[in-house]
Amino acid sequence: MAKYHITTRINGDDVEFLCAPEQTLLDVLRDDLRLTGSKEGCASGDCGACSVTIDGRLVCSCLVLAAEVGGQEIETIEGMADGDRLHPLQQKFLDFAALQCGVCTPGFLIAAKALLDRNSNPSETEVRYWLAGNLCRCTGYDKIVRAVLDTAADMRD
Amino acid sequence: MRYEAPQTVDQAISLLAGTHGNPRVLAGGTDLLVQLRAGFIDPELIVDIKQIDETTAITAEDGGFRVGAAVSGARLKEHDTLSLLWPGVVEAADLIGSTQIQGRASMGGNLCNASPAADTVPALIAAGATCALAGPGGRREVPVEEICTGPGQTILTDGEFVVSILLPARGSRSGDAYLRFIPRTEMDIAVVGVGVSLSLGADGQCSAARVAVGAVAPTALLVPAAAEALVGGVVDDAAIDAMAAAVRAVCRPIDDKRGTVAYRIEVAGVLAGRVCRIALERAGST
């Protein structure tokens, strides 16, 4: 089967990979590039565990073909911390115990960062609607929402 | 399966027309990739139309806007002047899925997926939108209400695809709106959806109207009788009741887990009234 040679940027690094036409971006991230922070939950765009940004736009990587991303700028959870220094959202999720099993957490963090990049002062309603495509079966969402709001407040100071 | 991302409409047509085995057009992929993964479809070829300028641009045209078939919901919502001109269409697109889905999902895809419950379709029909189709036989401009012929079925011929959707110009004192009914507040599929667009004359009477309803028939329906109940008079409670009755009269829904036949018909009328009042308020304030 023909493979497609894709050149892209992931977390600021130039990356090349070969992919089959039916492989999703999530498949390539996890199975070929070993960037296993993005999770496969539903594989149908319902749960948000595979969230990444492409050219700054929040998407489900399970609903993107790997062959589509040539020349684009992809950000995954692996690019969020600065070396050993956690992103403020990551630290706040720990401080607020905004996770339990952790499977949904990379997706929530990527989605929350995409929100704060656009809106430094979201209301609770805006946070809840923005994150409605990220499912969590452990926390009941409240700690996550409060962690995002508190991070936003810190980052505004 | 092969993947191709042509740069021009003509290249896309050649690929689509030159491939046996049910080639499929990829815009945002939020339906297509789910169908691929589930094994509902097994195309020989995927033609990604997002490298084509015409399918990815929003351009002013004759006082309205031409929206590329692959423009995402997120980009549509960020377009301030389009959102002011056709707020009902933009809010219909914005109702589809999560933030992540909005980053990819397009009106062209929503239309061509041909779900009876597609949110943008009644709003587009109410807006009087037309589609630019391109295929081996050339180009044609077709009203949105003529595209879908049944669940998953469209008038598109072999090698033909939707390039763009034209939201026309409209006069002052005009407004449109779309609402859907779902049993929750987010992330669901319409039990009923209604789009209304209307214009008011200098005398405050309704000078033009279009009403469309979704999820209550095999395709979204334009309801001329509902518009006739509004046009030529003041849009008061009696006119709105007559409009809602005309909407209920065309509903021929199915019973399913989302709602019974009787429930859907009842809700269609209630929703039509609410949508009409929003459109009226918008028309009065422009």
Interface residues (C-beta under 8 A of the other chain):
Chain A: A2 Y4 P21 E22 T24 A43 S44 G45 D46 G48 S51 I54 R57 L58 V59 C60 C62 L63 V64 L65 A67 E68 A111 A114 L115 Y129 W130 L131 A132 G133 N134
Chain B: M1 R2 Y3 A5 L26 G28 G29 T30 L33 V34 L36 R37 A38 I46 D48 K50 S72 A74 G97 S98 T99 Q100 I101 G103 R104 E186 M187
